[in-house]
Every structure is written in C-alpha cells, then in structure tokens.
Amino acid sequence: MARSARPWYLKKTDCWYVWWNGKRHNLAKGKANGKEAKVRLAALRKEAAANPPLEAPQTVASIIERYLRSAKTKLSPNTFELRKLYLEEFAEAEGWRPIAEAKRIQLTEWVESHAGWKSDWTLNTVYSAIQRPFNWAFDEEIITRNPFRGARHRAGAPRRPITKAEFQSLLRSSAGKGKKRPTPGARFRKILIFLHYTGARPDEAASLKGPNRLQAIRHCAQRA
C-alpha cells in the first residue's frame, strides 16, 4: 500500500537522499546522478535483506498496511477506497517514521499542507481516516499508544437540505433547451431530479448498473 522508499533530490544541497529505516541517507551528489542514487538504494535494500533486524520497529506505514489488510474485508468498497486514498498519501509522507517517534503535530502539519482541503467535511474526513488505523492498532494491542490521538478539526456547521428556490435555480441553469440532442446540461438535470426525488447520494446513483440505472433516472425526470 505505501510506496517503496525511493530517492529524492534536494536542490539546496544538490544531493539525492532516501529515507531508510527512519534515517536519511545521502545517495549521490549532483542532480544528474539519479541513476547512481538508484544503484546505491538497491545496495541498501540488498544489505537490509541479508541482515534483518532482530525485532523490526513498528512504523506508521506498517500500522497502516496492517489495518488495510484487516479492513478490506469489513468495509464497503467505496469506504475502503476513500480511506485508502488518504492513508496511502499519509504513508508516503510519514510512513518511514517509527511509532515511538510519531507525534500529533506531524499529522496536523501534513493536513495543513494541503491547501485544497478547505471544507470542514473534507478535513474531518481526512483526520478520521488517518486516526482509524492507530485506534484499531491500540485496541488490538499492537501498539501501546495512538501517537496522533487528539489531532482533529473543528466540528463545523451542520449541513442543511437544499431549498426549493436553490433547486429550481439549478434546474434552470442546466435546462439545455433548443437543442435536438440532449446536452450535457440536460443530462445533468436528469441526475439532479433523480437525486432530489429519491434522496440518493451521488455515489449511490453512480453505483447503479445497466438499464436499471437509466430507467430509474428517466422515470424520475418524467414525473418531475
């Protein structure tokens, strides 16, 4: 799940590095020596395989990997993929870190580094997704503490139903009149009507398969 360690270039020092077993290793000097960095990383892997530690420390990535193996058979496919998306990205940034060295501020700073995550709903979803593997590992007595416990976002304002005026405004803006063929806006209008009259979520509508999906959407659009 978490990607394998790979070389990265730091312009400030003009060197290639890799995080390996919780330490930063200098692989090569000069931006043009990316191939040399990969060769040295391969040597590190070979040496590690030949000399495994007596007791490998738990890392952020190892807990996430173990959690996902357990959760895959227990969660719905959509829920699993959403959590996996956030967990893989977090593991890419912080996965090398031993649990003993992990702290709440690391999760907070990682979330704050994503300027595109602005809504309270998104931020709460991210924090919840990252917390779950470590809460699970604590409950299963795999780790003695959740290092990210307490990292959270404010609750935010509760959601509200769309008003009739707002819904009608959406329909008017996507009507697509005067065309022989249905426009993308007209097709979107049918989806809006379907969601409005069935109460389905967008992902539930998207998960409908085959002719039943089209029949249901057309039926709602004709009755509106």
Secondary structure, DSSP 8 states (H G I E B T S, - for coil): -------EEETTTTEEEEEETTEEEEEEESGGGHHHHHHHHHHHHHHHHHS--SS---BHHHHHHHHHHHHTTTS-HHHHHHHHHHHHHHHHHHTTSBGGG--HHHHHHHHHT-TT--SHHHHHHHHHHHHHHHHHHHHTTSSS--TTTT-------------HHHHHHHHHHT---S-SS--HHHHHHHHHHHHHHH---HHHHHH--HHHHHHHHHHHHHH-
